[in-house]
Amino acid sequence: MGTYRVEAPFVVEATEQAVIPAPFDSYLKAVFVEPDCVVVANETVLAELDTAELRGQLAESLAELATYQRQEAAAMRDDKIAEAQIARAEADKTRAGIDLIKQRIAKAKITSPLSGTVVKGDL
C-alpha cells in the first residue's frame, strides 16, 4: 500500500458578500478598515463621513427655529392669531428639518451589518 497524492485546484468564495453604501452623500472623513480586516456585525466602524456641512445646516436651522418661535410669541402677544399659526407651522417645518439633519449626523459612522472579513474596498 502506497501513499497517493491527488491534486485538485479549487477556489474558496464567501457565502455572503455585501456592498455597504454611504447613508447620504458626503466626503469621507476617515476609513478604519482595509482588506483582510475582520469585522463584527453592528460593532465595527468601517468609515466616518464628514459632517461639517450638516453641522452648519443644523446651526442655521436652529437659528431659524428660534426666529419663528419669537415671531409666534410676538404675534400671540399682539393677538394676531393667523400670524402666530403661520409662524408655528414654519417652526414645525424647521423642527422636522432639524430632526432629519440630526439623523444624518448620527448615521455618519458607517458600521458593518455583517461579521466577516473585508475583501476589498472601493473608496
All heavy atoms as an XYZ file, in Angstrom:
930
protein
N       0.831     -1.165      0.000
C       0.000      0.000      0.000
C       0.876      1.229      0.000
O       1.711      1.408      0.865
C      -0.889      0.031      1.215
C      -1.904     -1.056      1.248
S      -3.297     -0.392      2.091
C      -4.384     -1.659      1.823
N       0.630      2.059     -0.954
C       1.415      3.264     -1.087
C       0.599      4.497     -0.717
O      -0.594      4.444     -0.502
N       1.284      5.619     -0.672
C       0.616      6.887     -0.410
C       0.368      7.558     -1.742
O       1.275      7.668     -2.572
C       1.507      7.792      0.457
O       1.810      7.096      1.662
C       0.823      9.089      0.792
N      -0.853      7.978     -1.947
C      -1.207      8.623     -3.201
C      -1.501     10.093     -2.948
O      -2.058     10.469     -1.940
C      -2.432      7.942     -3.825
C      -2.182      6.504     -4.171
C      -2.551      5.490     -3.305
C      -1.560      6.183     -5.368
C      -2.309      4.176     -3.606
C      -1.301      4.858     -5.679
C      -1.688      3.873     -4.800
O      -1.442      2.569     -5.118
N      -1.163     10.884     -3.890
C      -1.400     12.323     -3.798
C      -2.252     12.729     -4.979
O      -1.938     12.426     -6.123
C      -0.070     13.059     -3.836
C      -0.207     14.518     -3.709
C       1.147     15.149     -3.643
N       0.965     16.590     -3.746
C       1.915     17.444     -3.784
N       3.160     17.022     -3.726
N       1.673     18.710     -3.871
N      -3.330     13.430     -4.681
C      -4.239     13.903     -5.722
C      -4.215     15.423     -5.694
O      -4.354     16.042     -4.649
C      -5.676     13.388     -5.472
C      -6.628     13.949     -6.509
C      -5.703     11.882     -5.453
N      -4.041     16.034     -6.852
C      -4.091     17.488     -6.948
C      -5.437     17.880     -7.538
O      -5.884     17.304     -8.528
C      -2.962     17.998     -7.841
C      -1.607     17.892     -7.195
C      -0.525     18.571     -8.013
O      -0.832     19.581     -8.687
O       0.598     18.081     -7.984
N      -6.068     18.876     -6.892
C      -7.354     19.365     -7.379
C      -7.420     20.865     -7.118
O      -7.501     21.293     -5.975
C      -8.493     18.650     -6.671
N      -7.337     21.664     -8.169
C      -7.420     23.111     -7.959
C      -8.829     23.496     -7.472
O      -9.815     22.862     -7.829
C      -7.135     23.692     -9.338
C      -7.410     22.594    -10.289
C      -7.198     21.309     -9.563
N      -8.895     24.507     -6.612
C     -10.195     24.952     -6.118
C     -10.120     26.441     -5.795
O      -9.046     27.019     -5.685
C     -10.612     24.157     -4.868
C      -9.698     24.362     -3.695
C      -9.984     25.337     -2.744
C      -8.553     23.588     -3.543
C      -9.142     25.523     -1.667
C      -7.710     23.777     -2.464
C      -7.994     24.747     -1.514
N     -11.291     27.019     -5.647
C     -11.408     28.429     -5.298
C     -12.339     28.524     -4.096
O     -13.420     27.925     -4.102
C     -11.994     29.257     -6.470
C     -12.225     30.690     -6.055
C     -11.080     29.172     -7.680
N     -11.937     29.263     -3.084
C     -12.790     29.487     -1.919
C     -13.470     30.832     -2.100
O     -12.819     31.838     -2.370
C     -11.946     29.498     -0.618
C     -12.830     29.821      0.578
C     -11.240     28.182     -0.435
N     -14.781     30.822     -1.998
C     -15.544     32.059     -2.138
C     -16.410     32.266     -0.909
O     -16.843     31.300     -0.277
C     -16.447     31.999     -3.379
C     -15.687     32.052     -4.678
C     -16.613     32.119     -5.878
O     -17.808     32.364     -5.698
O     -16.125     31.916     -6.988
N     -16.682     33.509     -0.599
C     -17.554     33.827      0.524
C     -18.974     33.385      0.210
O     -19.421     33.469     -0.931
C     -17.523     35.326      0.790
N     -19.663     32.930      1.232
C     -21.053     32.527      1.028
C     -21.968     33.734      0.960
O     -23.043     33.673      0.394
C     -21.532     31.606      2.166
O     -21.358     32.286      3.405
C     -20.768     30.301      2.162
N     -21.528     34.837      1.549
C     -22.337     36.047      1.539
C     -21.414     37.248      1.396
O     -20.433     37.378      2.124
C     -23.130     36.156      2.833
C     -24.099     37.282      2.870
C     -24.935     37.273      4.148
O     -24.814     36.352      4.956
O     -25.712     38.220      4.302
N     -21.727     38.094      0.433
C     -20.965     39.328      0.259
C     -21.930     40.495      0.317
O     -23.102     40.357     -0.032
C     -20.242     39.336     -1.090
C     -19.116     38.338     -1.176
C     -18.333     38.472     -2.472
O     -18.500     39.419     -3.230
N     -17.464     37.517     -2.723
N     -21.446     41.623      0.755
C     -22.298     42.803      0.846
C     -21.511     44.041      0.455
O     -20.350     44.187      0.819
C     -22.835     42.962      2.257
N     -22.157     44.891     -0.286
C     -21.623     46.214     -0.581
C     -22.339     47.155      0.377
O     -23.568     47.143      0.463
C     -21.899     46.614     -2.044
C     -21.461     48.042     -2.300
C     -21.201     45.649     -2.986
N     -21.597     47.930      1.100
C     -22.192     48.794      2.117
C     -22.083     50.244      1.642
O     -21.002     50.827      1.649
C     -21.497     48.592      3.474
C     -21.624     47.119      3.854
C     -22.106     49.503      4.533
C     -20.719     46.671      4.932
N     -23.206     50.815      1.219
C     -23.184     52.185      0.698
C     -23.219     53.221      1.821
O     -23.624     52.921      2.952
C     -24.469     52.255     -0.128
C     -25.402     51.325      0.590
C     -24.525     50.209      1.110
N     -22.826     54.413      1.499
C     -22.929     55.522      2.456
C     -24.409     55.881      2.605
O     -25.166     55.839      1.636
C     -22.151     56.730      1.934
N     -24.840     56.255      3.811
C     -26.254     56.571      4.027
C     -26.687     57.903      3.416
O     -27.877     58.150      3.243
C     -26.378     56.605      5.555
C     -25.009     56.908      6.040
C     -24.071     56.288      5.044
N     -25.730     58.764      3.088
C     -26.019     60.038      2.437
C     -24.750     60.515      1.748
O     -23.657     60.036      2.038
C     -26.548     61.090      3.428
C     -25.626     61.364      4.595
C     -24.651     62.344      4.517
C     -25.748     60.646      5.766
C     -23.805     62.584      5.585
C     -24.906     60.882      6.849
C     -23.942     61.860      6.753
N     -24.902     61.453      0.823
C     -23.748     61.975      0.085
C     -22.916     62.887      0.988
O     -23.447     63.799      1.622
C     -24.205     62.773     -1.140
C     -24.785     61.890     -2.226
O     -24.501     60.680     -2.218
O     -25.524     62.405     -3.078
N     -21.631     62.599      1.034
C     -20.701     63.406      1.815
C     -19.290     62.957      1.490
O     -19.084     61.937      0.837
C     -20.968     63.220      3.317
O     -20.088     64.034      4.068
N     -18.324     63.717      1.964
C     -16.931     63.318      1.821
C     -16.574     62.363      2.957
O     -17.127     62.450      4.048
C     -16.004     64.539      1.888
C     -16.152     65.459      0.706
C     -16.823     66.668      0.820
C     -15.621     65.117     -0.540
C     -16.972     67.517     -0.268
C     -15.757     65.962     -1.630
C     -16.437     67.156     -1.488
O     -16.582     67.987     -2.564
N     -15.640     61.476      2.683
C     -15.144     60.588      3.728
C     -14.231     61.371      4.668
O     -13.329     62.073      4.231
C     -14.345     59.439      3.126
C     -15.133     58.259      2.604
C     -14.211     57.290      1.868
C     -15.852     57.549      3.725
N     -14.468     61.241      5.946
C     -13.613     61.866      6.943
C     -12.502     60.896      7.325
O     -11.352     61.297      7.486
C     -14.437     62.234      8.175
C     -13.656     62.896      9.275
C     -14.572     63.275     10.419
C     -13.803     63.957     11.529
N     -14.704     64.298     12.639
N     -12.864     59.612      7.476
C     -11.875     58.602      7.869
C     -12.354     57.217      7.454
O     -13.549     56.962      7.389
C     -11.658     58.638      9.377
N     -11.394     56.345      7.168
C     -11.670     54.939      6.877
C     -10.896     54.126      7.904
O      -9.709     54.350      8.105
C     -11.229     54.566      5.444
C     -11.441     53.084      5.186
C     -11.974     55.405      4.423
N     -11.582     53.185      8.560
C     -10.984     52.461      9.675
C     -10.629     51.015      9.370
O     -10.060     50.340     10.225
C     -11.917     52.510     10.885
C     -12.245     53.919     11.309
C     -13.515     54.427     11.116
C     -11.284     54.733     11.872
C     -13.832     55.724     11.499
C     -11.581     56.033     12.253
C     -12.858     56.535     12.066
N     -10.984     50.525      8.190
C     -10.669     49.135      7.838
C     -10.015     49.099      6.461
O     -10.107     50.051      5.692
C     -11.934     48.234      7.836
C     -12.525     48.129      9.224
C     -12.956     48.722      6.840
N      -9.381     47.981      6.192
C      -8.784     47.745      4.884
C      -8.974     46.269      4.570
O      -9.395     45.500      5.448
C      -7.313     48.147      4.882
C      -6.491     47.486      5.943
C      -5.086     48.062      6.028
O      -4.901     49.263      5.778
O      -4.177     47.285      6.338
N      -8.680     45.847      3.335
C      -8.842     44.427      3.010
C      -8.111     43.532      4.015
O      -7.043     43.878      4.513
C      -8.250     44.328      1.604
C      -8.526     45.674      1.018
C      -8.308     46.630      2.161
N      -8.734     42.420      4.323
C      -8.263     41.404      5.271
C      -8.544     41.740      6.731
O      -8.191     40.973      7.613
C      -6.777     41.074      5.089
C      -6.484     40.479      3.720
O      -7.345     39.737      3.198
O      -5.404     40.755      3.171
N      -9.192     42.875      7.016
C      -9.586     43.188      8.388
C     -10.823     42.372      8.756
O     -11.746     42.231      7.963
C      -9.924     44.671      8.541
S      -8.507     45.757      8.605
N     -10.838     41.866      9.969
C     -12.000     41.144     10.485
C     -12.946     42.165     11.100
O     -12.524     43.053     11.840
C     -11.577     40.097     11.536
C     -12.785     39.427     12.156
C     -10.661     39.057     10.899
N     -14.244     42.055     10.762
C     -15.248     42.983     11.282
C     -16.335     42.211     12.022
O     -16.615     41.056     11.714
C     -15.874     43.842     10.156
C     -14.827     44.730      9.511
C     -16.551     42.980      9.107
N     -16.937     42.884     13.004
C     -18.013     42.299     13.800
C     -19.296     43.068     13.501
O     -19.313     44.303     13.523
C     -17.676     42.379     15.308
C     -18.808     41.810     16.150
C     -16.375     41.652     15.602
N     -20.364     42.321     13.230
C     -21.646     42.928     12.874
C     -22.109     43.935     13.928
O     -22.073     43.653     15.122
C     -22.704     41.843     12.687
N     -22.513     45.104     13.449
C     -23.077     46.178     14.275
C     -22.123     46.728     15.337
O     -22.546     47.437     16.227
C     -24.386     45.710     14.934
C     -25.402     45.277     13.912
O     -25.595     45.916     12.892
N     -26.036     44.148     14.164
N     -20.853     46.388     15.232
C     -19.858     46.911     16.173
C     -18.708     47.621     15.471
O     -18.290     48.693     15.896
C     -19.286     45.783     17.044
C     -20.250     45.238     18.059
C     -19.618     44.178     18.943
O     -18.374     44.121     19.028
O     -20.387     43.392     19.536
N     -18.193     47.013     14.417
C     -17.023     47.566     13.739
C     -17.413     48.772     12.899
O     -18.285     48.682     12.029
C     -16.359     46.512     12.837
O     -16.041     45.366     13.621
C     -15.094     47.064     12.198
N     -16.776     49.899     13.164
C     -16.992     51.108     12.360
C     -16.076     51.008     11.149
O     -14.860     50.894     11.285
C     -16.711     52.386     13.170
C     -16.889     53.617     12.296
C     -17.622     52.463     14.380
N     -16.678     51.026      9.964
C     -15.911     50.904      8.729
C     -15.332     52.245      8.294
O     -14.185     52.325      7.872
C     -16.804     50.350      7.613
C     -17.505     49.026      7.903
C     -18.461     48.681      6.765
C     -16.486     47.925      8.113
N     -16.163     53.275      8.390
C     -15.746     54.599      7.925
C     -16.610     55.660      8.601
O     -17.647     55.351      9.183
C     -15.891     54.699      6.410
N     -16.154     56.901      8.502
C     -16.934     58.017      9.033
C     -17.021     59.090      7.960
O     -16.025     59.417      7.314
C     -16.274     58.579     10.292
C     -17.081     59.674     10.944
C     -16.463     60.156     12.248
O     -15.418     59.637     12.667
O     -17.054     61.074     12.846
N     -18.222     59.612      7.778
C     -18.441     60.673      6.797
C     -18.237     62.035      7.453
O     -18.469     62.205      8.650
C     -19.858     60.577      6.236
C     -20.191     59.275      5.506
C     -21.657     59.243      5.115
C     -19.314     59.100      4.285
N     -17.829     62.996      6.664
C     -17.637     64.363      7.150
C     -19.005     64.998      7.394
O     -19.878     64.955      6.533
C     -16.853     65.167      6.115
C     -16.527     66.561      6.588
O     -16.542     66.807      7.810
O     -16.252     67.428      5.733
N     -19.191     65.565      8.570
C     -20.479     66.174      8.924
C     -20.395     67.691      9.071
O     -21.332     68.304      9.577
C     -21.020     65.565     10.228
O     -20.060     65.780     11.276
C     -21.317     64.089     10.085
N     -19.305     68.290      8.649
C     -19.139     69.743      8.825
C     -20.280     70.508      8.154
O     -20.855     71.434      8.753
C     -17.790     70.195      8.269
N     -20.624     70.134      6.941
C     -21.702     70.828      6.229
C     -23.040     70.622      6.943
O     -23.826     71.559      7.089
C     -21.795     70.312      4.790
C     -22.792     71.067      3.937
C     -22.791     70.607      2.488
O     -21.738     70.193      1.990
O     -23.876     70.667      1.881
N     -23.285     69.407      7.409
C     -24.528     69.127      8.136
C     -24.590     69.919      9.437
O     -25.651     70.439      9.811
C     -24.651     67.634      8.439
C     -24.966     66.728      7.252
C     -24.884     65.267      7.675
C     -26.341     67.043      6.697
N     -23.467     70.025     10.120
C     -23.454     70.783     11.373
C     -23.720     72.270     11.115
O     -24.374     72.941     11.913
C     -22.145     70.567     12.118
C     -22.038     69.148     12.660
C     -20.789     68.908     13.491
N     -20.638     67.515     13.803
C     -21.317     66.855     14.728
N     -22.232     67.491     15.428
N     -21.119     65.577     14.961
N     -23.239     72.774      9.992
C     -23.544     74.153      9.604
C     -25.025     74.322      9.316
O     -25.647     75.308      9.743
N     -25.610     73.359      8.599
C     -27.044     73.402      8.325
C     -27.850     73.328      9.617
O     -28.876     73.993      9.764
C     -27.445     72.248      7.408
C     -26.937     72.366      5.995
C     -27.234     71.105      5.178
O     -27.848     70.162      5.643
N     -26.774     71.102      3.931
N     -27.375     72.518     10.558
C     -28.063     72.386     11.838
C     -28.058     73.716     12.594
O     -29.093     74.142     13.127
C     -27.409     71.292     12.683
C     -28.020     71.042     14.061
C     -29.482     70.632     13.954
C     -27.217     69.970     14.798
N     -26.920     74.382     12.616
C     -26.826     75.677     13.302
C     -27.768     76.697     12.666
O     -28.473     77.435     13.373
C     -25.388     76.184     13.278
N     -27.806     76.722     11.329
C     -28.708     77.640     10.630
C     -30.162     77.325     10.955
O     -30.972     78.226     11.199
C     -28.496     77.545      9.113
C     -27.210     78.157      8.622
C     -27.004     77.945      7.116
O     -27.999     77.654      6.409
O     -25.865     78.074      6.669
N     -30.506     76.059     10.949
C     -31.888     75.653     11.220
C     -32.299     75.972     12.650
O     -33.437     76.369     12.907
C     -32.072     74.162     10.935
O     -31.926     73.908      9.553
N     -31.379     75.788     13.600
C     -31.695     76.122     14.991
C     -31.927     77.627     15.152
O     -32.840     78.045     15.882
C     -30.570     75.643     15.920
C     -30.488     74.126     16.103
C     -29.190     73.745     16.816
C     -31.700     73.589     16.847
N     -31.142     78.431     14.452
C     -31.335     79.887     14.496
C     -32.673     80.260     13.853
O     -33.404     81.114     14.370
C     -30.185     80.593     13.788
N     -33.004     79.596     12.746
C     -34.273     79.834     12.064
C     -35.446     79.458     12.975
O     -36.442     80.181     13.055
C     -34.302     79.002     10.778
C     -35.418     79.305      9.836
C     -35.282     78.483      8.556
O     -34.175     78.373      8.016
O     -36.322     77.959      8.108
N     -35.320     78.346     13.676
C     -36.365     77.910     14.602
C     -36.588     78.955     15.692
O     -37.735     79.301     16.008
C     -35.996     76.562     15.227
C     -36.952     76.024     16.287
C     -38.347     75.799     15.710
C     -36.401     74.737     16.885
N     -35.502     79.474     16.244
C     -35.617     80.500     17.289
C     -36.335     81.738     16.760
O     -37.161     82.337     17.459
C     -34.238     80.857     17.828
N     -36.056     82.106     15.522
C     -36.722     83.260     14.908
C     -38.219     83.024     14.799
O     -39.026     83.897     15.151
C     -36.123     83.540     13.511
O     -34.736     83.841     13.659
C     -36.829     84.698     12.825
N     -38.616     81.835     14.312
C     -40.047     81.528     14.184
C     -40.729     81.486     15.548
O     -41.877     81.928     15.691
C     -40.269     80.211     13.439
C     -39.946     80.291     11.959
C     -39.133     79.356     11.355
C     -40.462     81.316     11.175
C     -38.837     79.425     10.004
C     -40.168     81.405      9.820
C     -39.346     80.451      9.239
O     -39.059     80.536      7.900
N     -40.044     81.001     16.547
C     -40.626     80.954     17.884
C     -40.830     82.365     18.438
O     -41.859     82.645     19.072
C     -39.737     80.127     18.823
C     -39.781     78.648     18.496
C     -38.762     77.835     19.276
O     -37.698     78.336     19.652
N     -39.086     76.574     19.514
N     -39.884     83.253     18.172
C     -40.044     84.653     18.593
C     -41.196     85.310     17.840
O     -41.985     86.057     18.414
C     -38.747     85.437     18.374
C     -37.681     85.169     19.419
C     -36.530     86.160     19.359
N     -35.874     86.216     18.057
C     -34.900     85.397     17.651
N     -34.450     84.471     18.463
N     -34.367     85.525     16.458
N     -41.296     85.021     16.526
C     -42.391     85.586     15.734
C     -43.745     85.110     16.258
O     -44.696     85.892     16.351
C     -42.246     85.203     14.255
C     -41.126     85.913     13.545
C     -40.936     85.405     12.103
O     -41.592     84.480     11.670
N     -40.015     86.043     11.398
N     -43.820     83.832     16.601
C     -45.074     83.294     17.134
C     -45.439     83.970     18.451
O     -46.589     84.381     18.662
C     -44.969     81.783     17.336
C     -46.234     81.176     17.903
C     -46.113     79.700     18.219
O     -45.015     79.117     18.083
O     -47.134     79.118     18.612
N     -44.462     84.104     19.331
C     -44.721     84.729     20.631
C     -45.170     86.179     20.462
O     -46.116     86.628     21.119
C     -43.466     84.658     21.502
N     -44.523     86.910     19.555
C     -44.894     88.306     19.319
C     -46.302     88.400     18.738
O     -47.094     89.264     19.131
C     -43.879     88.967     18.384
N     -46.622     87.516     17.814
C     -47.960     87.530     17.200
C     -49.030     87.196     18.236
O     -50.102     87.813     18.250
C     -48.014     86.554     16.038
N     -48.749     86.238     19.110
C     -49.711     85.890     20.158
C     -49.899     87.068     21.122
O     -51.019     87.361     21.544
C     -49.239     84.644     20.914
C     -49.287     83.371     20.102
S     -50.941     82.908     19.566
C     -51.622     82.363     21.128
N     -48.794     87.724     21.448
C     -48.860     88.873     22.350
C     -49.723     89.983     21.752
O     -50.476     90.647     22.455
C     -47.444     89.383     22.638
C     -47.376     90.525     23.641
C     -45.979     91.093     23.810
N     -45.510     91.637     22.535
C     -44.404     91.238     21.897
N     -43.632     90.302     22.396
N     -44.056     91.776     20.745
N     -49.604     90.168     20.425
C     -50.358     91.221     19.741
C     -51.730     90.737     19.273
O     -52.413     91.440     18.535
C     -49.549     91.749     18.551
C     -48.255     92.419     18.978
O     -48.163     92.834     20.151
O     -47.335     92.504     18.134
N     -52.100     89.522     19.683
C     -53.400     88.931     19.349
C     -53.604     88.781     17.834
O     -54.701     88.963     17.315
C     -54.535     89.756     19.973
C     -55.779     88.924     20.212
O     -55.646     87.688     20.343
O     -56.881     89.501     20.257
N     -52.511     88.419     17.130
C     -52.572     88.172     15.687
C     -52.506     86.650     15.482
O     -51.449     86.078     15.227
C     -51.421     88.875     14.968
C     -51.486     90.394     15.109
C     -50.318     91.051     14.405
C     -50.402     92.567     14.541
N     -49.238     93.216     13.937
N     -53.661     86.032     15.605
C     -53.751     84.577     15.618
C     -53.243     83.953     14.313
O     -52.497     82.974     14.325
C     -55.202     84.116     15.899
C     -55.718     84.721     17.200
C     -55.304     82.595     15.921
C     -54.904     84.383     18.419
N     -53.642     84.511     13.179
C     -53.223     83.943     11.888
C     -51.705     83.982     11.731
O     -51.085     83.000     11.302
C     -53.899     84.682     10.739
N     -51.096     85.100     12.094
C     -49.634     85.210     12.001
C     -48.948     84.230     12.949
O     -47.918     83.644     12.613
C     -49.196     86.645     12.301
C     -49.522     87.633     11.203
C     -49.073     89.047     11.522
O     -48.155     89.219     12.351
O     -49.652     89.977     10.931
N     -49.527     84.048     14.130
C     -48.968     83.099     15.092
C     -49.039     81.681     14.544
O     -48.084     80.902     14.686
C     -49.713     83.198     16.420
N     -50.145     81.344     13.902
C     -50.298     79.999     13.328
C     -49.311     79.767     12.190
O     -48.748     78.675     12.059
C     -51.742     79.791     12.847
C     -52.727     79.660     13.981
C     -54.155     79.580     13.499
O     -54.501     80.031     12.414
N     -55.019     79.015     14.341
N     -49.089     80.777     11.384
C     -48.118     80.670     10.284
C     -46.717     80.459     10.862
O     -45.964     79.585     10.411
C     -48.171     81.915      9.364
C     -49.488     81.930      8.594
C     -46.963     81.948      8.426
C     -49.766     83.229      7.863
N     -46.369     81.250     11.870
C     -45.048     81.120     12.491
C     -44.898     79.744     13.137
O     -43.833     79.114     13.045
C     -44.837     82.228     13.526
N     -45.961     79.240     13.767
C     -45.905     77.910     14.385
C     -45.708     76.836     13.323
O     -44.933     75.900     13.501
C     -47.184     77.633     15.176
C     -47.123     76.304     15.925
C     -48.358     76.025     16.764
N     -48.632     77.127     17.670
C     -49.822     77.736     17.762
N     -50.828     77.358     17.002
N     -49.999     78.714     18.627
N     -46.405     76.972     12.190
C     -46.254     75.993     11.102
C     -44.831     76.011     10.550
O     -44.243     74.953     10.271
C     -47.262     76.277      9.997
N     -44.274     77.186     10.398
C     -42.891     77.296      9.923
C     -41.923     76.692     10.942
O     -40.953     76.024     10.568
C     -42.529     78.762      9.639
C     -43.227     79.352      8.427
C     -42.808     78.719      7.116
O     -41.699     78.171      7.014
O     -43.616     78.773      6.169
N     -42.199     76.901     12.219
C     -41.354     76.320     13.265
C     -41.432     74.795     13.222
O     -40.413     74.114     13.347
C     -41.774     76.846     14.635
N     -42.637     74.259     13.019
C     -42.802     72.804     12.930
C     -42.039     72.239     11.739
O     -41.400     71.185     11.836
C     -44.282     72.432     12.832
C     -45.044     72.673     14.132
O     -44.398     72.828     15.192
O     -46.290     72.713     14.076
N     -42.120     72.943     10.621
C     -41.394     72.506      9.416
C     -39.884     72.526      9.671
O     -39.168     71.598      9.290
C     -41.763     73.430      8.250
C     -41.091     73.105      6.946
C     -41.634     74.025      5.864
C     -40.514     74.620      5.081
N     -40.948     75.590      4.075
N     -39.419     73.557     10.336
C     -37.993     73.671     10.647
C     -37.557     72.575     11.620
O     -36.478     71.994     11.469
C     -37.681     75.067     11.218
O     -38.106     76.052     10.258
C     -36.204     75.243     11.499
N     -38.407     72.248     12.603
C     -38.095     71.158     13.535
C     -37.930     69.830     12.791
O     -37.049     69.031     13.116
C     -39.201     71.013     14.582
C     -39.037     71.893     15.772
C     -40.020     71.532     16.893
N     -40.272     72.696     17.701
C     -41.263     73.568     17.514
N     -42.143     73.386     16.563
N     -41.388     74.604     18.305
N     -38.799     69.596     11.805
C     -38.691     68.364     11.015
C     -37.352     68.315     10.279
O     -36.699     67.271     10.214
C     -39.852     68.262     10.028
N     -36.947     69.455      9.728
C     -35.644     69.528      9.059
C     -34.494     69.297     10.025
O     -33.511     68.625      9.697
N     -34.619     69.823     11.232
C     -33.594     69.629     12.266
C     -33.483     68.150     12.617
O     -32.375     67.611     12.739
C     -33.917     70.483     13.509
C     -33.663     71.965     13.193
C     -33.103     70.030     14.722
C     -34.173     72.927     14.248
N     -34.628     67.487     12.764
C     -34.617     66.050     13.072
C     -33.915     65.257     11.980
O     -33.134     64.345     12.269
C     -36.041     65.523     13.263
C     -36.688     66.029     14.548
O     -35.957     66.538     15.432
O     -37.926     65.928     14.663
N     -34.175     65.601     10.720
C     -33.536     64.911      9.595
C     -32.014     65.117      9.622
O     -31.245     64.171      9.446
C     -34.110     65.395      8.265
C     -33.506     64.796      7.007
C     -33.726     63.293      6.967
C     -34.090     65.459      5.774
N     -31.591     66.338      9.861
C     -30.156     66.630      9.920
C     -29.505     65.849     11.064
O     -28.437     65.249     10.900
C     -29.910     68.144     10.083
C     -30.350     68.892      8.823
C     -28.430     68.428     10.382
C     -30.420     70.400      8.981
N     -30.159     65.807     12.220
C     -29.616     65.066     13.365
C     -29.524     63.574     13.063
O     -28.553     62.916     13.464
C     -30.471     65.302     14.609
C     -30.280     66.675     15.220
C     -31.139     66.849     16.454
C     -30.911     68.181     17.131
N     -31.764     68.343     18.330
N     -30.502     63.045     12.348
C     -30.456     61.634     11.960
C     -29.269     61.363     11.047
O     -28.575     60.357     11.192
C     -31.747     61.214     11.267
C     -32.923     61.058     12.189
C     -34.208     60.737     11.437
O     -34.203     60.537     10.223
N     -35.310     60.698     12.160
N     -29.037     62.248     10.091
C     -27.899     62.069      9.186
C     -26.575     62.135      9.938
O     -25.667     61.340      9.687
C     -27.939     63.106      8.069
C     -28.997     62.802      7.050
C     -28.917     63.737      5.882
N     -29.854     63.332      4.848
C     -30.186     64.070      3.826
N     -29.648     65.274      3.679
N     -31.039     63.638      2.927
N     -26.459     63.080     10.852
C     -25.230     63.188     11.645
C     -25.011     61.897     12.434
O     -23.894     61.388     12.517
C     -25.273     64.424     12.572
C     -25.175     65.711     11.729
C     -24.152     64.373     13.617
C     -25.411     66.994     12.501
N     -26.082     61.347     12.994
C     -25.977     60.103     13.766
C     -25.553     58.928     12.892
O     -24.923     57.986     13.379
C     -27.302     59.801     14.445
N     -25.883     58.975     11.605
C     -25.535     57.881     10.687
C     -24.191     58.093      9.999
O     -23.824     57.330      9.110
C     -26.630     57.716      9.635
C     -27.931     57.206     10.197
C     -28.974     57.065      9.109
C     -30.285     56.562      9.675
N     -31.304     56.427      8.646
N     -23.448     59.094     10.414
C     -22.170     59.394      9.755
C     -21.123     58.321      9.986
O     -20.214     58.155      9.184
C     -21.637     60.751     10.216
N     -21.262     57.586     11.082
C     -20.352     56.459     11.326
C     -20.994     55.219     10.716
O     -22.055     54.781     11.151
C     -20.105     56.266     12.817
C     -19.232     57.358     13.385
C     -18.832     57.088     14.808
C     -17.914     58.212     15.267
N     -17.502     58.037     16.641
N     -20.328     54.666      9.715
C     -20.858     53.515      8.986
C     -20.333     52.241      9.634
O     -19.128     51.998      9.649
C     -20.447     53.575      7.504
C     -20.913     54.895      6.885
C     -21.007     52.379      6.745
C     -20.305     55.181      5.529
N     -21.252     51.454     10.186
C     -20.859     50.204     10.821
C     -21.183     49.025      9.912
O     -22.077     49.102      9.068
C     -21.573     50.004     12.172
O     -22.976     50.049     11.953
C     -21.172     51.062     13.173
N     -20.470     47.949     10.103
C     -20.669     46.748      9.302
C     -21.954     46.035      9.730
O     -22.130     45.765     10.917
C     -19.488     45.793      9.470
O     -19.734     44.604      8.763
N     -22.834     45.727      8.785
C     -24.041     44.979      9.132
C     -23.784     43.476      9.268
O     -24.631     42.740      9.753
C     -24.984     45.266      7.963
C     -24.073     45.495      6.811
C     -22.842     46.150      7.388
N     -22.593     43.027      8.844
C     -22.250     41.604      8.857
C     -20.925     41.382      9.564
O     -20.035     42.228      9.541
C     -22.100     41.085      7.414
C     -23.258     41.262      6.461
C     -22.829     40.928      5.045
C     -24.407     40.367      6.879
N     -20.775     40.201     10.145
C     -19.476     39.795     10.666
C     -18.727     39.085      9.543
O     -19.335     38.404      8.719
C     -19.647     38.818     11.836
O     -20.187     39.491     12.944
N     -17.432     39.269      9.498
C     -16.644     38.615      8.457
C     -15.326     39.310      8.232
O     -14.791     39.966      9.128
N     -14.841     39.198      7.021
C     -13.562     39.799      6.646
C     -13.769     40.724      5.461
O     -14.482     40.389      4.517
C     -12.561     38.690      6.241
O     -12.442     37.786      7.343
C     -11.204     39.264      5.920
N     -13.146     41.883      5.526
C     -13.233     42.819      4.409
C     -12.447     42.228      3.248
O     -11.275     41.858      3.382
C     -12.654     44.203      4.810
C     -12.645     45.150      3.608
C     -13.430     44.785      5.960
N     -13.112     42.098      2.097
C     -12.472     41.506      0.929
C     -11.809     42.580      0.084
O     -10.671     42.466     -0.324
C     -13.511     40.728      0.084
C     -12.866     40.156     -1.155
C     -14.135     39.627      0.914
N     -12.555     43.646     -0.166
C     -11.976     44.750     -0.949
C     -12.707     46.024     -0.596
O     -13.809     46.007     -0.056
C     -12.046     44.471     -2.446
C     -13.463     44.365     -3.010
C     -13.426     44.072     -4.497
C     -14.852     43.873     -5.017
N     -14.855     43.631     -6.443
N     -12.102     47.129     -0.910
C     -12.724     48.409     -0.660
C     -12.686     49.246     -1.918
O     -11.724     49.200     -2.664
N     -13.767     49.965     -2.163
C     -13.855     50.819     -3.337
C     -14.188     52.219     -2.854
O     -15.338     52.599     -2.725
C     -14.948     50.308     -4.276
C     -15.018     51.103     -5.580
O     -14.065     51.829     -5.877
O     -16.049     50.995     -6.272
N     -13.150     52.969     -2.519
C     -13.370     54.300     -1.953
C     -13.071     55.354     -2.964
O     -12.068     55.724     -3.311
C     -12.524     54.472     -0.701
C     -12.788     53.417      0.370
C     -11.840     53.580      1.533
C     -14.214     53.507      0.865
